[in-house]
């Protein structure tokens, strides 16, 4: 009967491939698991990691868009103030 691995073990093994880019065969050999098993775990954990990264990227994009809008508004106000004071200095 093949050995049973915990979900934590499977996830950590898959992360070595997904996050660090280690080759499946070498990682499987180092961990003492069959490459097909490791490949299956990588597929299983790939989607959640991809979605988490995408969500994080979307949050960062939204944050940067808000900051850009604020800075653009501040710039426009300063431009108007500069024009106003230039006209009223004379």
C-alpha positions as a printed Julia matrix, in Angstrom:
90×3 Matrix{Float64}:
  0.0    0.0     0.0
  1.46   3.41   -0.97
  2.27   5.84    1.85
 -0.31   8.5     2.74
  0.83  12.11    2.9
 -0.82  14.88    4.86
 -2.43  17.8     3.05
  0.18  20.07    4.6
  2.98  17.94    3.17
  1.36  17.94   -0.28
  0.85  21.69   -0.2
  4.42  22.41    0.9
  5.79  20.08   -1.76
  3.69  21.8    -4.42
  4.82  25.23   -3.22
  8.44  24.23   -3.81
  7.56  23.81   -7.46
  5.15  26.73   -7.83
  6.93  29.39   -5.8
 10.57  28.4    -6.19
 10.45  26.87   -9.65
 12.17  23.65   -8.63
 11.95  20.79  -11.16
  9.29  18.2   -10.37
 11.54  15.15  -10.84
 14.34  16.45   -8.62
 11.92  17.63   -5.94
 10.03  14.32   -6.0
 13.3   12.4    -5.64
 14.47  14.64   -2.8
 11.15  14.26   -0.96
 10.85  10.55   -1.66
  7.57  10.73   -3.57
  6.58   9.61   -7.02
  6.86  12.4    -9.66
  3.29  11.72  -10.83
  1.98  12.27   -7.32
  3.9   15.52   -7.01
  2.67  16.64  -10.43
 -0.92  15.97   -9.33
 -0.4   17.99   -6.14
  1.04  20.88   -8.13
 -2.06  20.96  -10.35
 -4.27  20.78   -7.28
 -2.59  23.75   -5.56
 -1.81  25.84   -8.65
 -5.24  27.43   -8.97
 -5.63  28.71   -5.39
 -2.13  30.24   -5.47
 -2.79  31.85   -8.83
 -6.07  33.34   -7.64
 -4.48  34.66   -4.46
 -1.74  36.37   -6.44
 -4.27  37.84   -8.87
 -6.41  39.19   -6.01
 -3.34  40.76   -4.45
 -2.39  42.34   -7.78
 -5.91  43.69   -8.29
 -5.87  45.23   -4.81
 -2.53  46.87   -5.53
 -3.82  48.22   -8.87
 -6.9   49.71   -7.19
 -4.74  51.29   -4.49
 -2.41  52.81   -7.08
 -5.34  54.12   -9.16
 -6.78  55.88   -6.1
 -3.4   57.39   -5.3
 -2.94  58.52   -8.91
 -6.36  60.18   -8.87
 -5.55  62.0    -5.63
 -2.16  63.2    -6.88
 -3.65  64.3   -10.21
 -6.34  66.32   -8.39
 -3.69  67.93   -6.17
 -1.62  68.82   -9.23
 -4.62  70.39  -10.95
 -5.39  72.49   -7.87
 -1.78  73.67   -7.69
 -1.82  74.58  -11.4
 -4.97  76.66  -10.93
 -3.48  78.34   -7.86
 -0.28  79.17   -9.77
 -2.29  80.75  -12.61
 -4.43  82.72  -10.14
 -1.45  84.1    -8.24
  0.43  84.9   -11.45
 -2.52  87.02  -12.64
 -2.99  88.82   -9.34
  0.66  89.67   -8.7
  0.76  92.53  -11.18
